[in-house]
Amino acid sequence: MAKIYYDKDGDLNVYKNRTIAIVGYGIQGRGQALNLRDSGLSVIISELPGTPNYATAKADGFDPVDANDAAKKADVIMVLTQDHVQALLYKKSLKKSLKKGKSLVFAHGFNIHFGQIKPADDIDVWMIAPKGPGALVRSQFEEGKGVPCLVAIHQDASGHALQDALAYAKGIGGGRAGIFETTFKEETETDLFGEQAVLCGGASELVKAGFETLVEAGYAPEMAYFECMHELKLIVDLFYQYGIKGMRSRVSDTAEYGDYTRGPRIINDRTRKEMKKILAEVQSGKFAREWIRENKKGRPNFNAYRKASEEHAIEKIGATLRAMMPWMKK
């Protein structure tokens, strides 16, 4: 079982006379930066001039600087750009300013775990990963609540990396919900596997397969969309709030019986065998190497996959149906 920390374990005073840089003012960066500032901590922002995120940071009362200046001025540098740009960002803009005593921080362990970023031994390297999008991190904080976070220490050159990390997590509201101790390896590998096998890859392919099966059998695409895509949110919300048992107790007995008897025919031993292969590819670094190569080549496969996906019939019928449900735009 993971060790769990709470607000009482973090002391915001460790950031007295210290500055935190948020590099990347996307949804996660904005949520964390605003929460840290509201917690009384000194925060600076790094963002590219001329971008929507730069304009948002200015509107929020920050004066964004470039990444090199942020690394020079700050004691703690939180990198919240996308995974595939972090290694180059580190080499070009952060590395030379990360002097002894500073902390390099992440919300995902990909680049550290797979060796794309290799920090000097005299700085702290740790991770605070909220288990929710930045908008939720912000809204929960404003309501006096918090989103659970993961904490991991990769390098503790100072001897107080965990203390700093817990204070950071408290500053964004994580200590109100729970801060779970993990490692860069565990967070990275479980995150990639979950995305590929269940949350994104598994779920999207299951939805499309169900849609295609019904349409090919002669059912109206609208009916197929409602049954295999639209109503999925209702089930996922029940999972989210009540767990699998709670979901089953809130659907019809017919649905529950079909769950028990037909579900294992879809997710079967062959599926589990493939999941183990996917996990092995994550663990060995095969997926990471493939993704890094794909970006270096200009993303030819990624772009082709995206284009083909956008042209799928479920996207066309979905756009039409969602336009008929204005409440979904809120």
C-alpha positions as CSV (number, residue, x, y, z in Angstrom):
1,M,0.0,0.0,0.0
2,A,1.2,3.5,-0.8
3,K,2.0,5.9,2.0
4,I,-0.3,8.8,2.1
5,Y,0.5,12.4,3.2
6,Y,-1.9,15.2,4.1
7,D,-1.9,18.9,4.7
8,K,-0.4,18.4,8.2
9,D,2.7,16.9,6.5
10,G,3.4,19.9,4.4
11,D,4.8,23.3,5.6
12,L,4.4,26.3,3.2
13,N,7.0,28.1,5.2
14,V,9.7,26.1,3.4
15,Y,9.1,28.4,0.4
16,K,9.7,31.6,2.4
17,N,12.0,33.8,0.3
18,R,12.0,31.2,-2.5
19,T,10.4,31.4,-6.0
20,I,8.6,28.7,-8.0
21,A,8.6,28.8,-11.8
22,I,5.8,27.2,-13.8
23,V,7.1,26.4,-17.2
24,G,4.1,26.0,-19.5
25,Y,0.9,27.9,-18.8
26,G,-1.5,25.3,-20.2
27,I,-4.5,24.0,-18.3
28,Q,-2.4,22.2,-15.7
29,G,0.1,25.0,-15.5
30,R,-2.6,27.6,-15.0
31,G,-4.4,25.6,-12.3
32,Q,-1.2,25.0,-10.3
33,A,0.1,28.5,-10.7
34,L,-3.1,30.2,-9.5
35,N,-3.4,27.8,-6.5
36,L,0.2,28.4,-5.5
37,R,-0.2,32.1,-5.7
38,D,-3.4,32.0,-3.7
39,S,-1.5,29.9,-1.1
40,G,0.9,32.9,-0.6
41,L,3.8,31.5,-2.6
42,S,6.0,33.5,-5.0
43,V,5.3,32.3,-8.6
44,I,6.7,33.2,-12.0
45,I,5.5,31.9,-15.4
46,S,7.4,30.9,-18.5
47,E,5.4,30.9,-21.7
48,L,6.0,31.7,-25.4
49,P,5.1,35.3,-26.4
50,G,2.3,35.5,-28.9
51,T,0.6,32.3,-27.8
52,P,-2.9,32.1,-26.3
53,N,-1.4,30.7,-23.1
54,Y,0.9,33.8,-22.8
55,A,-2.2,36.0,-23.2
56,T,-4.0,34.0,-20.5
57,A,-1.1,34.4,-18.1
58,K,-1.0,38.1,-18.7
59,A,-4.8,38.3,-18.1
60,D,-4.3,36.4,-14.8
61,G,-1.8,39.0,-13.6
62,F,1.5,37.3,-14.4
63,D,4.3,38.7,-16.4
64,P,5.7,35.7,-18.3
65,V,9.4,35.3,-19.0
66,D,11.3,32.9,-21.2
67,A,12.4,29.5,-19.8
68,N,16.0,30.5,-19.3
69,D,15.1,33.5,-17.2
70,A,12.6,31.5,-15.2
71,A,15.2,28.9,-14.4
72,K,17.7,31.6,-13.4
73,K,15.2,33.4,-11.1
74,A,13.4,30.5,-9.5
75,D,14.5,28.0,-6.9
76,V,12.0,25.4,-8.0
77,I,11.3,24.8,-11.7
78,M,8.1,22.9,-12.5
79,V,8.0,21.7,-16.1
80,L,4.5,21.4,-17.4
81,T,5.0,21.4,-21.2
82,Q,4.1,18.3,-23.3
83,D,6.4,15.3,-22.9
84,H,7.9,15.4,-26.4
85,V,9.3,18.9,-26.0
86,Q,10.7,18.6,-22.5
87,A,14.1,17.1,-23.4
88,L,14.9,19.9,-25.9
89,L,13.5,22.6,-23.5
90,Y,15.8,21.2,-20.8
91,K,18.9,21.2,-23.0
92,K,18.3,24.6,-24.6
93,S,16.8,26.7,-21.8
94,L,16.9,25.1,-18.4
95,K,20.1,23.0,-17.9
96,K,22.6,25.9,-17.7
97,S,20.6,27.7,-15.0
98,L,19.9,24.7,-12.8
99,K,22.6,25.3,-10.2
100,K,23.3,23.4,-7.0
101,G,20.4,23.8,-4.5
102,K,17.7,24.1,-7.1
103,S,14.9,21.7,-7.8
104,L,13.7,20.4,-11.2
105,V,10.1,19.2,-10.9
106,F,7.7,17.3,-13.1
107,A,4.0,16.2,-13.1
108,H,4.9,13.1,-15.2
109,G,8.0,11.0,-15.1
110,F,8.4,10.1,-18.8
111,N,11.6,12.1,-19.6
112,I,13.4,11.3,-16.4
113,H,12.4,7.6,-16.3
114,F,13.4,7.0,-19.9
115,G,16.6,9.0,-19.7
116,Q,15.7,11.8,-22.1
117,I,16.6,14.3,-19.3
118,K,19.6,13.5,-17.2
119,P,19.9,16.2,-14.5
120,A,23.2,17.0,-12.6
121,D,23.6,15.2,-9.3
122,D,23.6,18.4,-7.2
123,I,20.0,19.4,-7.8
124,D,16.8,17.9,-6.4
125,V,14.5,16.1,-8.9
126,W,10.9,15.3,-7.8
127,M,7.4,15.0,-9.0
128,I,4.0,16.2,-7.9
129,A,1.3,14.7,-10.2
130,P,-2.3,15.7,-9.6
131,K,-4.7,13.0,-10.6
132,G,-7.0,15.3,-12.4
133,P,-6.9,18.0,-15.1
134,G,-5.8,21.5,-14.2
135,A,-9.3,23.0,-14.4
136,L,-10.4,20.5,-11.7
137,V,-7.2,21.2,-9.6
138,R,-8.3,24.9,-9.7
139,S,-12.0,24.5,-9.1
140,Q,-11.6,22.1,-6.2
141,F,-9.0,24.4,-4.6
142,E,-11.4,27.4,-4.9
143,E,-14.1,25.3,-3.2
144,G,-11.7,24.5,-0.3
145,K,-11.2,21.0,-1.5
146,G,-8.4,19.3,-3.4
147,V,-7.4,16.7,-6.0
148,P,-5.3,13.7,-4.9
149,C,-1.6,14.0,-6.0
150,L,1.3,11.6,-6.4
151,V,4.7,12.4,-5.0
152,A,8.0,10.8,-6.1
153,I,11.6,11.7,-5.3
154,H,14.2,10.9,-8.0
155,Q,17.1,12.9,-6.5
156,D,17.4,14.3,-3.0
157,A,20.7,16.3,-3.2
158,S,19.5,18.8,-0.6
159,G,18.2,16.4,1.9
160,H,14.8,18.1,2.0
161,A,13.3,17.2,-1.4
162,L,10.3,15.4,0.2
163,Q,9.7,18.3,2.5
164,D,9.7,20.7,-0.5
165,A,7.5,18.4,-2.6
166,L,4.9,18.0,0.2
167,A,4.7,21.7,0.7
168,Y,4.3,22.2,-3.1
169,A,1.4,19.7,-3.1
170,K,-0.2,21.4,-0.2
171,G,0.1,24.7,-2.1
172,I,-2.0,23.4,-5.0
173,G,-4.5,21.7,-2.6
174,G,-3.4,18.1,-2.9
175,G,-2.9,17.7,0.8
176,R,-6.6,18.2,1.4
177,A,-7.4,15.0,-0.5
178,G,-4.2,12.9,-0.1
179,I,-0.7,12.8,-1.5
180,F,0.3,9.3,-2.5
181,E,3.9,8.2,-2.4
182,T,5.2,6.5,-5.6
183,T,8.3,6.4,-7.8
184,F,9.1,7.9,-11.2
185,K,9.1,4.3,-12.6
186,E,5.8,3.3,-11.2
187,E,4.0,6.5,-12.1
188,T,5.3,6.6,-15.7
189,E,4.7,2.9,-16.5
190,T,1.2,2.7,-15.0
191,D,0.2,6.0,-16.6
192,L,1.3,4.9,-20.1
193,F,-0.3,1.5,-19.7
194,G,-3.6,3.0,-18.4
195,E,-3.8,5.4,-21.4
196,Q,-3.0,2.8,-24.0
197,A,-4.9,-0.3,-22.7
198,V,-7.9,1.3,-21.0
199,L,-8.5,5.0,-20.8
200,C,-7.8,6.1,-24.4
201,G,-6.7,3.2,-26.6
202,G,-8.9,0.5,-25.1
203,A,-12.0,2.7,-24.6
204,S,-12.0,4.4,-28.0
205,E,-11.5,1.1,-29.9
206,L,-14.2,-0.6,-27.9
207,V,-16.6,2.3,-28.6
208,K,-15.8,2.2,-32.4
209,A,-16.0,-1.6,-32.6
210,G,-19.5,-1.5,-30.9
211,F,-20.6,1.3,-33.2
212,E,-19.4,-0.5,-36.4
213,T,-21.0,-3.8,-35.3
214,L,-24.4,-2.2,-35.0
215,V,-24.2,-0.1,-38.2
216,E,-22.9,-3.1,-40.2
217,A,-25.9,-5.1,-38.9
218,G,-28.2,-2.5,-40.4
219,Y,-29.1,-0.3,-37.3
220,A,-29.3,3.4,-37.6
221,P,-26.0,5.2,-36.9
222,E,-27.8,7.5,-34.5
223,M,-28.9,4.5,-32.4
224,A,-25.5,3.0,-32.5
225,Y,-23.9,6.3,-31.4
226,F,-26.3,6.7,-28.5
227,E,-25.8,3.1,-27.2
228,C,-22.0,2.8,-27.7
229,M,-20.8,6.4,-27.2
230,H,-23.2,8.8,-25.7
231,E,-24.3,6.6,-22.8
232,L,-20.8,5.6,-21.9
233,K,-20.5,8.8,-19.9
234,L,-23.4,7.8,-17.7
235,I,-21.6,4.5,-16.8
236,V,-18.2,6.1,-16.4
237,D,-19.7,8.7,-14.0
238,L,-21.2,5.8,-11.9
239,F,-17.7,4.1,-11.9
240,Y,-16.2,7.4,-10.8
241,Q,-18.6,8.0,-8.0
242,Y,-19.5,4.6,-6.8
243,G,-17.0,2.0,-8.2
244,I,-17.9,-1.1,-10.3
245,K,-20.2,-2.6,-7.6
246,G,-22.0,0.8,-7.2
247,M,-22.5,1.1,-11.0
248,R,-24.0,-2.4,-11.2
249,S,-26.4,-1.5,-8.4
250,R,-27.6,1.5,-10.3
251,V,-28.3,0.0,-13.7
252,S,-31.1,-2.5,-14.5
253,D,-30.9,-6.1,-13.5
254,T,-30.9,-6.9,-17.2
255,A,-27.9,-4.8,-17.7
256,E,-26.1,-6.2,-14.7
257,Y,-26.7,-9.8,-15.9
258,G,-25.4,-8.9,-19.3
259,D,-22.4,-7.4,-17.7
260,Y,-21.5,-10.6,-15.8
261,T,-22.2,-13.0,-18.7
262,R,-21.1,-11.1,-21.8
263,G,-18.4,-8.8,-20.6
264,P,-15.8,-11.6,-20.1
265,R,-16.5,-12.7,-23.7
266,I,-15.2,-9.2,-24.9
267,I,-12.4,-8.7,-22.4
268,N,-11.1,-12.3,-22.4
269,D,-7.8,-14.2,-22.1
270,R,-6.7,-13.0,-25.5
271,T,-7.3,-9.4,-24.4
272,R,-5.4,-9.9,-21.2
273,K,-2.5,-11.5,-23.1
274,E,-2.3,-8.4,-25.3
275,M,-2.4,-6.1,-22.3
276,K,0.6,-7.9,-20.9
277,K,2.4,-7.3,-24.2
278,I,1.6,-3.6,-24.1
279,L,2.8,-3.4,-20.5
280,A,6.0,-5.2,-21.4
281,E,6.6,-2.6,-24.2
282,V,6.1,0.2,-21.7
283,Q,8.4,-1.4,-19.1
284,S,11.2,-2.1,-21.6
285,G,11.1,1.4,-23.0
286,K,10.1,0.1,-26.5
287,F,7.0,2.4,-26.6
288,A,9.1,5.4,-25.4
289,R,11.7,4.9,-28.1
290,E,9.0,4.5,-30.7
291,W,7.3,7.7,-29.6
292,I,10.6,9.7,-29.5
293,R,11.5,8.4,-33.0
294,E,8.1,9.4,-34.3
295,N,8.5,13.0,-33.0
296,K,12.0,13.3,-34.5
297,K,10.7,12.2,-37.9
298,G,8.0,14.9,-37.8
299,R,5.1,12.6,-36.7
300,P,4.2,11.0,-40.0
301,N,2.3,8.0,-38.5
302,F,0.8,10.1,-35.7
303,N,-0.6,12.6,-38.2
304,A,-1.9,9.8,-40.4
305,Y,-3.6,8.1,-37.5
306,R,-5.2,11.4,-36.4
307,K,-6.5,12.1,-39.9
308,A,-8.0,8.7,-40.3
309,S,-9.6,8.9,-36.9
310,E,-11.2,12.2,-37.7
311,E,-12.8,10.7,-40.8
312,H,-14.5,7.8,-39.0
313,A,-18.3,7.7,-39.3
314,I,-18.7,8.0,-35.5
315,E,-17.2,11.4,-35.6
316,K,-19.5,12.7,-38.3
317,I,-22.7,11.4,-36.7
318,G,-21.4,12.4,-33.3
319,A,-20.9,16.0,-34.3
320,T,-24.5,16.2,-35.7
321,L,-26.0,14.7,-32.6
322,R,-24.0,16.8,-30.1
323,A,-25.1,19.9,-31.9
324,M,-28.6,19.0,-31.0
325,M,-27.7,18.9,-27.3
326,P,-26.7,22.5,-26.4
327,W,-26.3,21.6,-22.7
328,M,-23.2,19.7,-23.5
329,K,-21.4,22.9,-24.4
330,K,-21.4,24.1,-20.9
